[in-house]
Amino acid sequence: MNGRTKARISVVTGGASGIGAACVRELASKGDLVAVVDRDAAKAKEIAADVGGRAYAADVGDEDSVAACAESIERECGPVDVLVNSAGIIQVPVRPHDLPMRVWDDVVRVDQRGTYVACVAFARGMIARRRGSVINIASIAGMRSMPLHAYAPAKAAVIAITECLAAEWGPCGIRVNAVSPGYTLTPALKNAIDRGERDVSSLSANAALRRLVDPAEIASVVAFLASDAASAMTGANVPV
């Protein structure tokens, strides 16, 4: 447990796949007891079983669902020290007039609203204890112009939410940071590539390193931000 007398309690939303699952594995490797939160209960149980963690089902866009989940985790696992908000959905790049508003609403509900809802639900206990670390998964899409007219604004909002909450909760000893992944080869992106909705060569060409990012590389930065090595970092957005 890296010198800790008691396992740190970490929560990862969207922890059943992609970046979230990589974060679950990385934090568990550090000795954390990880609560895997996902709306896919079966996959959450599978990932949790692999790392000796706990699985919880919740829809991050539903504040009552998340509040109940947070209460269950605090009761069954213990005081939450780290929250990683990785729950999110992607969007096919299309022109604005070809983007159905139902798709726009769904992306914003999960990626933007879901991040904020989870932050508030889990921060209640952190505020009372005057300690905690929150890491939100944003995106480079939130830092530039691209034809993702729901996803990019939602991720830009995640960066803004991170900055606002860092200032709000800093006096309570809570750090709030964001990680903005570049094009990362998650199952969701791979499926989009396989369906012909994304061109992998184009994605790679738009990256400085001329390659896609591995989810484990994102998880390493998340683990750093959650650690004491980043004890003075808050309100930061780290592109990976």
N, C-alpha and C positions, 0 to 999 in steps of 0.2 A: 504493500500500500504506500510505497514511497515515504516511509517514515511516519505516516498518519496512524494514530491509534484506532481510528474508526473509519470505516469506508466512507468516502465522500458520496453523497447522493446526487446523481445527475439524471436529468430528464432530457430526452431527445424526442421532439415531435417529428412526425414523418420518419420515424426511426426504422421502419420496416424495409426500406429500399434506398438505393442510390447513396447520396451524400449522407443522409440520416443514418443509414445502416453502417456506413464507414465510421461515422462519429461514435456510434454505439460501441463498435469494436475497439476503436482507439481509446475511448475513455475507460472502457472495461479493462483494457490492457494496463492502464495506469492504476488499477485497483479500485475504481469506482463501482458502486452498485448502480446500475443503469436501469431506469424505467423507460421502456420503449413504448412510445405513444403513437398510435396510428389508427386510421379508420379501418384498415384491413387487420382485423383482430388475429386472424390465422397467421399471417406473415409476421406480425408483431411477436406472437408467441414463439415462432420459429427462431427469430433473431435473438430474442431474450433467452431462450433455452441454450443457444450457442455460447452465450457469454455469462450465464449464471445470473441474468437480470430478471426483471419483472415486466410483464406486458399489460398494457392498458389500451382500451379502445376509446377513441374520442374523435369528434369532428371539430377541428380547430375553428371553423367558422361559426360554431354554435357555442355561445358563451356559457350556457347552462351545462352543456356537455363537458366543456373544459374546466369549469369551476368544480364540478363533481369529480372529475379526474384528478385535479390538483388536491382536493381534500382526501381522496382515497390514497394517493401516493404519500402524502404527508403522514397519514395515519398508519399505513402498512409498511412503508419503507423508512420513513424518518424525515427530518427537516431537509428540504431540497437546497443544495448548495449551488448547483449549476443547471441552467436551462439553455438548451440549444434548440432554437426554432428553425427546423429544417422542412417542415411540412409545406408543400407547395405543388403547383401544377404548372405545366408549360403550355405554350400557345403556338399554333401554326402561324408562321409569318405571312400575313396577308395585308392588302390595302385596307384602310379604315372602312370604306363603304362595303367591303366584303366580309367584315368581321361582325358576326351576329352579336347583338347586345347581351344575349343570354350567356355567350362564351365570355364576353368582357366581364359581366357580373360575377361569373363563377371564378374567374382568375383573381379578380380583386377581392372577392369574399375569402378565398383561401389564402392567397399570398400576402395580401395587405392586412385585411381585417383579422385573419387567423393569427398572424404574428402579434398584432397588438393585443388581441384577446388573451393569448397565452402569456404574454409578458405580464399583463395585469393580474391574471389569476395566480401565477406562481410567485409574483413579487410580493404579494400580501404577506406571506410568511417571512420572506427575506427582509422586508421592511421591519417587521417586528423583531427579528433577530439581528438586524443591522449588519448583514453580510450577504453576499451572493454575487454570482456572475451570470450574465445573460449574453448569449452570442446568437445574433440573428443572421440567417443565411439570406443575403441580398443577391446581387448579381451585377456583373459589368453592364448588363442591359439597363440598369438603373442609373448609369453614369454617362450614357451616350445616346445618340439617336440611332434607332434601328426599327425595322418594320414589325415591331411587337407592341401594338398599340394598347394592349391591356397589360401584358406582362411587364414591359419596361416601366410604365408609370407606377405599377404596383411595387416593383422592386425599388424604384426611386423613393417611394413612400416608406419602404422598410428602412432605408438609410436615414431618412428624416426622423422616423419614429425612434431609431437607435439614438440619434443625437439628442432628441427632445427628452427621452427617458433617462439618458446618461446625466443630463443636467438636473433633471427632477430628482433622481434617486441617488446621485452621488453623495449628498450629505448624509444619506442613510447607510453608506458603506457598500452600495451595490454598483458594480461596474456593468455597463452595457456597451457591447461592441458589435460590429458587423463584419462578416466576411463576404466579399463579392467574387464568387467564382467566375472564371472565364468558361468557355465551352467545355463542359465536363461530361465524360462518357458514362452517364448514368443509364440505367435500363430504359428510362423514359426517352432520353435522347437517342439511344441505340434503336429503339422501336420506331422513332420518327425517321431516322436514317434508313432503316429497313423498308419503311413504307414509301420512301422517296420524297418525304416532306422536307428533308434537310440534306445538303450536299457536304459530306465529310471533308472533301478537299477544300471547299470554300471556307468552312469553319476553321480548319487548320491554317489556311492562308491568312486569316484575319487575326491570328494569335501571334504575339511577338516571338514565342518559342517555336512556332510553326507545328504545333501539335495540340491535341486535346489534353485536358487535365484528367488525372485519375482521382476518383472520389477520396481515396486515402490521402492524397496530397492536400485536399481541403480539410480533412479531419485532423491532420497534423497541426494546421494553423489554428483550428478551433480549440484543440487541446492546449496549445500554447496560450491562447487568450483566456482560457479557463484556469490556467495555472498561476502560481505565485510569481512566476517569472514575468507575468504581465500585470503585476499588482498595481501599477500606476497608470495603466492604460484604460481609458473609458471614452466613449463617444467616437471611437475610431472606426473607420471603414477600411478594411484591408483587402485589396484586390489580389486574387490568386490566379 
